[in-house]
Amino acid sequence: MRKISIIVPCYNEEAALPLFYPVAKEVLEKLPDDYEIILVNDGSRDKTLEIMKDLAEKDPHVFYISFSRNFGKEAAMYAGFVNAHGDYVAVMDADLQDPPALLPEMIKILDSGEYDSVATRRENRTGEPPIRSWFAHKFYQIINKISDADVVDGARDFRLMRREMVDAIVEMSEYNRFSKGIFGWVGFKTYWLPYENVERVAGESKWNFWKLFKYAIDGIINFSLVPLTLSSWMGIFMTGVSFIMLLVVIIRKLLRGDPVAGWASLICVIIFIGGLIMLSLGVMGQYLAKVYMESKHRPHYISKESNIPDIKKID
């Protein structure tokens, strides 16, 4: 019998998880397939782990993995991919912003044999601050222009994939992960399923503006060399401008014999060029930091406890 694996990353979801489970359970029970729900506790500080253990004791379809600390959602998803046994594998959040009711339609699309993945995208961002929505739209525009990652505007992590695609994602074992980019980079044919935005059923979002900004920067650096290229061209441009200005100063001195005035403007130019240099060094530093972290070969996550018999604790 075919199996469906549902991966649910959780961080401080004690309010949402008890509401998510019965909704997902009701949908999965109506399917003709076997299924498993893999709950990944990403170092929660509330009672999320206790709720997971209670659900696992009552339902043999529920499995949990608990990290030794908070490793981030990317690590939680990767842990789920590594330990999922399903022929179809889905990722969804516990806050019900990813409606489990879409699963039957997603399975039907995959069963058609035309697609390898069914991904969801929000048609709107109802309930989200306008400034956050504007930055999100700009991020998707930028990353699609400067990288080879196919990231659709409004894309969610909520998607259903065939086993072959999941295996390809697991093989991309880089430490610095940006799953939205990885999903597009591995290829495979994806069907985009639009749906109306749904607000959290309980609890608070763990993604504030600063965290989302850092996540966007990570995504751009992980999938594009354009920032480095821009730094190089900016250096060439400023060198050319400096050379031209030097010629102007020399010619003015030879023809008119007066010194160049403008101490204040000179200081502004120095500060401006110094800022560009620091910006370029910062960009290069980000890439070096990524290489440094990759070279350490640290595990993506460390599992402290789990009820999965053959779990890969370190990967």
C-alpha positions as CSV (number, residue, x, y, z in Angstrom):
1,M,0.0,0.0,0.0
2,R,1.2,3.5,-0.8
3,K,2.3,5.7,2.1
4,I,1.9,9.4,2.5
5,S,4.4,11.2,4.8
6,I,3.5,14.5,6.4
7,I,6.4,16.5,7.9
8,V,5.5,19.2,10.4
9,P,8.3,21.4,11.8
10,C,7.3,22.8,15.2
11,Y,8.8,25.6,17.3
12,N,6.8,26.6,20.3
13,E,3.5,25.4,18.9
14,E,1.8,24.2,22.0
15,A,-1.3,26.3,21.2
16,A,-1.5,25.3,17.5
17,L,-0.5,21.6,17.5
18,P,-3.6,20.3,19.3
19,L,-5.7,22.1,16.8
20,F,-3.7,21.0,13.8
21,Y,-3.7,17.2,14.6
22,P,-7.4,16.5,14.5
23,V,-7.9,18.5,11.3
24,A,-5.0,16.7,9.5
25,K,-6.1,13.3,11.0
26,E,-9.6,13.7,9.6
27,V,-8.3,14.5,6.1
28,L,-5.7,11.6,6.1
29,E,-8.2,9.0,7.5
30,K,-10.4,9.6,4.4
31,L,-7.6,8.7,2.0
32,P,-7.2,5.2,0.8
33,D,-3.4,5.4,1.5
34,D,-1.4,4.5,4.6
35,Y,0.2,7.6,6.2
36,E,2.6,8.9,8.8
37,I,2.8,12.2,10.5
38,I,6.4,13.2,11.5
39,L,6.4,16.0,14.0
40,V,9.8,17.7,14.4
41,N,10.4,19.6,17.6
42,D,12.9,22.3,16.8
43,G,14.1,23.1,20.4
44,S,10.7,24.4,21.6
45,R,10.7,26.0,25.0
46,D,7.0,25.3,25.8
47,K,5.0,22.1,26.0
48,T,5.3,21.2,22.3
49,L,7.3,18.1,23.0
50,E,4.9,16.8,25.6
51,I,2.0,17.2,23.2
52,M,4.0,15.3,20.5
53,K,4.7,12.4,22.9
54,D,1.1,12.3,23.9
55,L,-0.1,12.2,20.3
56,A,2.5,9.5,19.5
57,E,1.3,7.3,22.4
58,K,-2.3,7.5,21.3
59,D,-1.8,7.2,17.5
60,P,0.6,4.7,15.9
61,H,0.7,6.9,12.8
62,V,2.4,9.8,14.7
63,F,6.2,10.0,15.0
64,Y,8.3,12.7,16.6
65,I,11.9,13.9,16.5
66,S,13.1,16.3,19.1
67,F,16.3,18.3,18.6
68,S,18.8,19.0,21.3
69,R,18.3,22.8,20.6
70,N,16.8,25.1,18.1
71,F,18.4,24.5,14.7
72,G,15.9,26.3,12.6
73,K,13.1,25.4,10.3
74,E,15.4,24.4,7.4
75,A,17.1,21.8,9.7
76,A,13.6,20.6,10.8
77,M,12.4,20.1,7.3
78,Y,15.7,18.3,6.4
79,A,15.3,15.9,9.3
80,G,11.8,15.1,8.1
81,F,13.0,14.4,4.6
82,V,15.8,12.2,5.8
83,N,13.4,10.1,8.0
84,A,10.3,10.1,5.9
85,H,9.3,6.7,4.4
86,G,6.4,7.7,2.2
87,D,6.0,7.4,-1.5
88,Y,4.6,10.9,-1.4
89,V,6.1,13.4,1.1
90,A,4.5,16.7,2.2
91,V,5.7,19.6,4.3
92,M,3.3,21.8,6.2
93,D,3.2,24.1,9.2
94,A,1.3,23.3,12.4
95,D,-0.5,26.7,12.5
96,L,-3.1,25.6,9.8
97,Q,-1.9,28.3,7.4
98,D,-1.2,25.3,5.2
99,P,-4.7,23.8,4.9
100,P,-4.7,20.0,5.2
101,A,-7.9,20.0,3.2
102,L,-5.8,20.7,0.0
103,L,-4.0,17.3,0.4
104,P,-6.6,15.2,-1.5
105,E,-6.4,17.6,-4.5
106,M,-2.6,17.6,-4.4
107,I,-2.5,13.8,-4.3
108,K,-4.9,13.6,-7.2
109,I,-2.7,15.9,-9.3
110,L,0.4,13.8,-8.6
111,D,-1.5,10.6,-9.4
112,S,-2.1,12.0,-12.9
113,G,1.5,11.3,-13.5
114,E,2.2,14.6,-15.2
115,Y,3.9,16.3,-12.2
116,D,6.5,15.4,-9.7
117,S,5.5,18.0,-7.1
118,V,2.4,20.0,-6.2
119,A,3.4,23.3,-4.5
120,T,1.1,25.9,-3.0
121,R,1.2,29.6,-3.4
122,R,-0.9,32.3,-1.7
123,E,-3.0,34.4,-4.0
124,N,-3.0,37.3,-1.5
125,R,-1.4,38.3,1.8
126,T,-4.6,39.2,3.7
127,G,-3.8,40.1,7.3
128,E,-0.1,40.8,6.7
129,P,1.4,44.2,7.2
130,P,1.6,46.1,3.8
131,I,5.3,46.9,4.2
132,R,6.1,43.3,4.8
133,S,4.1,42.2,1.7
134,W,5.9,44.8,-0.4
135,F,9.4,43.6,0.7
136,A,8.3,40.0,0.1
137,H,7.2,40.8,-3.5
138,K,10.5,42.6,-4.1
139,F,12.5,39.7,-2.8
140,Y,10.8,37.2,-5.2
141,Q,11.4,39.6,-8.1
142,I,15.1,40.0,-7.2
143,I,16.0,36.4,-6.5
144,N,14.4,35.2,-9.7
145,K,16.3,37.8,-11.8
146,I,19.7,37.1,-10.3
147,S,19.7,33.4,-9.6
148,D,18.8,30.1,-11.2
149,A,16.3,29.3,-8.4
150,D,12.7,29.2,-9.6
151,V,10.9,30.8,-6.6
152,V,7.3,31.8,-7.3
153,D,5.9,34.9,-5.7
154,G,3.7,33.8,-2.7
155,A,5.2,30.3,-2.6
156,R,4.8,28.4,0.6
157,D,6.9,25.5,2.0
158,F,3.7,23.5,1.8
159,R,4.1,21.0,-1.0
160,L,3.6,17.4,-1.9
161,M,6.5,15.6,-3.6
162,R,7.2,12.2,-5.1
163,R,9.9,10.1,-3.5
164,E,12.4,10.7,-6.3
165,M,12.3,14.5,-5.7
166,V,12.7,14.1,-1.9
167,D,15.7,11.8,-2.5
168,A,17.2,14.5,-4.7
169,I,16.7,17.1,-2.0
170,V,18.3,14.9,0.6
171,E,21.3,14.5,-1.6
172,M,21.8,18.3,-1.5
173,S,23.3,18.1,2.0
174,E,24.7,21.6,2.2
175,Y,24.7,23.1,5.6
176,N,23.4,26.5,4.5
177,R,20.0,25.6,3.3
178,F,17.3,27.6,1.5
179,S,14.6,25.2,0.7
180,K,12.5,27.5,-1.5
181,G,15.5,27.7,-3.8
182,I,16.4,24.0,-3.5
183,F,12.9,23.0,-4.5
184,G,13.3,24.9,-7.7
185,W,17.0,24.1,-8.3
186,V,16.6,20.3,-8.3
187,G,14.2,20.6,-11.2
188,F,11.2,18.2,-11.6
189,K,7.9,19.3,-12.9
190,T,5.9,21.3,-10.4
191,Y,2.2,22.3,-10.4
192,W,1.4,25.5,-8.5
193,L,-1.8,25.4,-6.6
194,P,-3.1,28.8,-5.6
195,Y,-5.2,29.3,-2.5
196,E,-6.5,32.1,-0.3
197,N,-4.3,33.2,2.5
198,V,-5.2,31.7,5.9
199,E,-4.2,33.3,9.2
200,R,-2.7,31.4,12.0
201,V,-5.2,29.4,14.0
202,A,-3.3,30.0,17.3
203,G,-0.1,31.3,18.7
204,E,2.2,33.9,17.2
205,S,4.4,33.8,14.1
206,K,8.1,33.1,14.8
207,W,9.1,35.1,11.7
208,N,9.5,38.8,12.5
209,F,10.7,41.3,9.9
210,W,14.4,41.0,10.8
211,K,14.4,37.2,10.6
212,L,12.7,37.3,7.2
213,F,15.2,39.8,6.0
214,K,18.1,37.6,7.1
215,Y,16.4,34.6,5.5
216,A,16.1,36.6,2.2
217,I,19.8,37.6,2.3
218,D,20.7,33.9,2.9
219,G,18.6,32.9,0.0
220,I,20.2,35.4,-2.4
221,I,23.7,34.5,-1.3
222,N,23.1,30.7,-1.4
223,F,21.8,30.8,-5.0
224,S,23.5,33.8,-6.7
225,L,26.9,35.2,-7.4
226,V,25.5,38.5,-8.6
227,P,26.3,40.4,-5.3
228,L,30.0,39.5,-5.8
229,T,29.8,40.5,-9.5
230,L,28.2,43.8,-8.6
231,S,31.0,44.5,-6.0
232,S,33.6,43.9,-8.7
233,W,32.0,46.1,-11.2
234,M,31.4,48.8,-8.6
235,G,35.2,48.7,-7.8
236,I,36.1,49.0,-11.5
237,F,33.6,51.9,-11.9
238,M,35.0,53.8,-8.9
239,T,38.6,53.2,-10.0
240,G,37.7,54.7,-13.4
241,V,36.0,57.7,-11.8
242,S,39.0,58.3,-9.5
243,F,41.4,58.1,-12.5
244,I,39.3,60.7,-14.4
245,M,39.2,63.0,-11.4
246,L,42.9,62.7,-11.0
247,L,43.5,63.8,-14.6
248,V,41.1,66.7,-14.1
249,V,43.1,67.9,-11.0
250,I,46.5,67.5,-12.8
251,I,45.2,69.4,-15.9
252,R,43.7,72.2,-13.8
253,K,46.9,72.6,-11.9
254,L,49.0,72.8,-15.1
255,L,46.7,75.2,-16.9
256,R,45.5,77.5,-14.2
257,G,48.1,76.9,-11.5
258,D,45.5,77.1,-8.6
259,P,45.2,74.4,-6.0
260,V,42.0,72.4,-5.8
261,A,39.7,73.8,-3.2
262,G,36.9,71.9,-1.4
263,W,38.1,70.2,1.8
264,A,34.5,69.3,2.8
265,S,33.6,67.8,-0.6
266,L,36.9,65.8,-0.5
267,I,36.0,64.3,2.9
268,C,32.5,63.4,1.5
269,V,34.1,61.6,-1.4
270,I,36.5,59.7,0.9
271,I,33.7,58.6,3.1
272,F,31.6,57.6,0.2
273,I,34.4,55.5,-1.4
274,G,35.2,54.0,2.1
275,G,31.6,53.0,2.5
276,L,31.6,51.2,-0.9
277,I,34.8,49.4,0.1
278,M,33.3,48.3,3.4
279,L,30.1,47.2,1.6
280,S,32.1,45.1,-0.9
281,L,34.1,43.6,1.9
282,G,30.9,42.8,3.7
283,V,29.5,41.0,0.6
284,M,32.6,39.0,0.2
285,G,32.6,38.2,4.0
286,Q,29.1,36.7,3.7
287,Y,30.3,34.3,1.0
288,L,33.4,33.5,3.0
289,A,31.3,32.8,6.0
290,K,29.1,30.4,4.1
291,V,32.3,28.6,2.8
292,Y,33.6,28.5,6.4
293,M,30.5,26.9,7.8
294,E,30.3,24.4,5.0
295,S,34.0,23.4,5.6
296,K,33.2,22.5,9.2
297,H,30.9,19.7,8.1
298,R,28.7,20.1,11.2
299,P,25.5,18.1,11.4
300,H,22.3,19.8,10.2
301,Y,20.6,18.8,13.4
302,I,21.2,16.6,16.5
303,S,18.3,14.5,17.6
304,K,17.9,14.2,21.4
305,E,15.0,11.8,21.4
306,S,12.5,10.2,19.0
307,N,10.1,7.3,18.7
308,I,11.4,6.5,15.1
309,P,13.3,3.2,15.4
310,D,15.7,3.7,12.6
311,I,16.1,7.5,12.9
312,K,19.2,9.2,11.6
313,K,20.2,11.2,14.6
314,I,23.1,13.1,12.9
315,D,23.2,13.9,9.2
